[in-house]
Amino acid sequence: MTINEAQDEVIEEFSDFTDWMDKYQLLIDLGNEQEPLDNKYKTESNLIDGCQSRVWLQADYVDGKIIFTAESDALIVKGIIALLIRVLSGHTPQEILAADLYFIDKIGLKEHLSPTRSNGLLAMVKQIRMYALAYKVKSEEQ
């Protein structure tokens, strides 16, 4: 599935709900469905700067694709990172760097988050892109 197909799927899922309380519940459910992050990855170096909550993001480079795993101590934030992983994990660094993450605006996520959570969302996207850039550079050097 392409990044855009995954984004369209997320938009479709969220369009089933008009009330933001239901959308928050969907985010919480998505976060709860996510596999817990192995404790060995809950390190300072995996913490995302700029998030009010604690968010750990692990990126592994497997067969030319980046596999992301993550966890947060806040329910809604855990759902947000789960969405980002669903859309971006399993793609090449180039695909991730080229992706226009339009689903964030389409589902109204940014405007319904508090300013601190919105900053956290941007920090998560930035960290994912930093991993993609690092793996892209590393793969080009080989």
C-alpha positions as CSV (number, residue, x, y, z in Angstrom):
1,M,0.0,0.0,0.0
2,T,1.4,3.4,-0.9
3,I,1.6,6.3,1.6
4,N,-1.2,8.1,-0.2
5,E,-3.4,5.0,-0.1
6,A,-2.8,4.7,3.6
7,Q,-3.6,8.4,4.1
8,D,-6.9,8.0,2.1
9,E,-7.8,5.0,4.3
10,V,-7.2,7.1,7.5
11,I,-9.3,9.9,6.0
12,E,-12.1,7.5,5.2
13,E,-12.0,6.0,8.7
14,F,-12.2,9.4,10.4
15,S,-15.0,10.6,8.0
16,D,-17.3,8.1,9.6
17,F,-17.4,10.4,12.6
18,T,-18.7,14.0,12.8
19,D,-18.3,14.5,16.5
20,W,-14.7,15.2,17.7
21,M,-15.2,13.2,20.9
22,D,-15.8,10.2,18.7
23,K,-12.6,11.0,16.7
24,Y,-10.6,11.3,19.9
25,Q,-12.0,7.9,21.0
26,L,-10.9,6.5,17.6
27,L,-7.4,7.9,18.2
28,I,-7.3,6.4,21.7
29,D,-8.4,3.0,20.3
30,L,-5.7,3.1,17.6
31,G,-3.1,3.9,20.3
32,N,-4.4,1.0,22.4
33,E,-4.3,-1.4,19.5
34,Q,-0.6,-0.6,18.8
35,E,2.0,-3.2,20.0
36,P,3.8,-1.9,23.1
37,L,7.3,-0.7,22.5
38,D,10.0,-3.0,23.8
39,N,11.5,-1.5,27.0
40,K,15.0,-1.6,25.5
41,Y,13.9,1.1,23.1
42,K,12.5,3.4,25.8
43,T,15.7,5.4,26.0
44,E,16.6,9.0,26.1
45,S,17.9,8.9,22.6
46,N,14.5,7.6,21.3
47,L,12.5,10.3,23.1
48,I,11.1,12.9,20.7
49,D,12.0,16.5,21.6
50,G,9.2,19.0,21.5
51,C,6.4,16.7,22.8
52,Q,4.8,17.5,26.1
53,S,4.1,13.8,26.7
54,R,6.8,11.3,26.5
55,V,7.0,9.7,23.1
56,W,9.6,7.1,22.1
57,L,10.2,6.4,18.4
58,Q,12.3,3.5,17.2
59,A,13.3,3.3,13.5
60,D,14.8,0.1,12.0
61,Y,16.1,-0.1,8.5
62,V,15.0,-3.4,7.0
63,D,15.5,-4.4,3.3
64,G,15.6,-0.7,2.2
65,K,12.5,0.3,4.1
66,I,12.1,2.0,7.5
67,I,10.0,0.2,10.1
68,F,8.8,2.5,12.9
69,T,7.7,1.4,16.3
70,A,6.7,3.8,19.1
71,E,4.9,4.4,22.3
72,S,3.7,7.3,24.4
73,D,2.5,7.7,28.0
74,A,-0.5,9.8,26.8
75,L,-3.5,8.1,25.2
76,I,-4.3,10.6,22.4
77,V,-0.6,11.1,21.6
78,K,-0.2,7.3,21.4
79,G,-3.0,7.3,18.8
80,I,-1.4,10.1,16.8
81,I,1.9,8.3,16.6
82,A,0.1,5.1,15.7
83,L,-1.5,7.0,12.8
84,L,1.8,8.3,11.6
85,I,3.3,4.8,11.8
86,R,0.4,3.3,9.9
87,V,0.9,5.8,7.1
88,L,4.7,5.9,7.0
89,S,6.2,2.7,8.3
90,G,7.4,0.1,5.8
91,H,8.3,2.7,3.1
92,T,11.7,3.7,1.7
93,P,13.4,6.8,3.1
94,Q,12.8,8.6,-0.3
95,E,9.1,7.8,-0.2
96,I,8.8,9.1,3.4
97,L,10.8,12.3,2.6
98,A,8.7,13.0,-0.5
99,A,5.3,12.3,1.2
100,D,2.8,15.1,1.6
101,L,1.0,14.3,4.8
102,Y,-2.3,15.7,3.7
103,F,-4.3,13.4,6.0
104,I,-3.4,15.5,9.1
105,D,-5.4,18.5,7.7
106,K,-8.1,16.5,6.0
107,I,-9.2,14.8,9.2
108,G,-8.9,18.1,11.1
109,L,-6.3,16.8,13.5
110,K,-4.2,20.0,13.8
111,E,-7.1,22.3,14.5
112,H,-8.6,20.0,17.1
113,L,-5.4,19.6,19.1
114,S,-4.2,21.9,21.8
115,P,-1.2,24.1,20.8
116,T,1.2,21.9,22.8
117,R,-0.1,18.7,21.2
118,S,0.0,20.3,17.8
119,N,3.7,21.1,18.4
120,G,4.2,17.6,19.5
121,L,2.6,16.3,16.2
122,L,5.0,18.5,14.2
123,A,7.9,17.2,16.3
124,M,6.9,13.6,15.6
125,V,6.7,14.2,11.9
126,K,10.1,16.0,12.0
127,Q,11.7,13.1,13.8
128,I,10.3,10.6,11.4
129,R,11.7,12.7,8.5
130,M,15.1,13.0,10.2
131,Y,15.3,9.2,10.5
132,A,14.3,8.9,6.8
133,L,17.0,11.4,5.8
134,A,19.7,9.7,7.9
135,Y,18.9,6.3,6.4
136,K,18.8,7.8,2.9
137,V,22.2,9.3,3.3
138,K,23.6,6.1,4.9
139,S,22.2,3.9,2.1
140,E,23.7,6.2,-0.6
141,E,27.1,5.9,1.1
142,Q,27.2,2.1,0.8
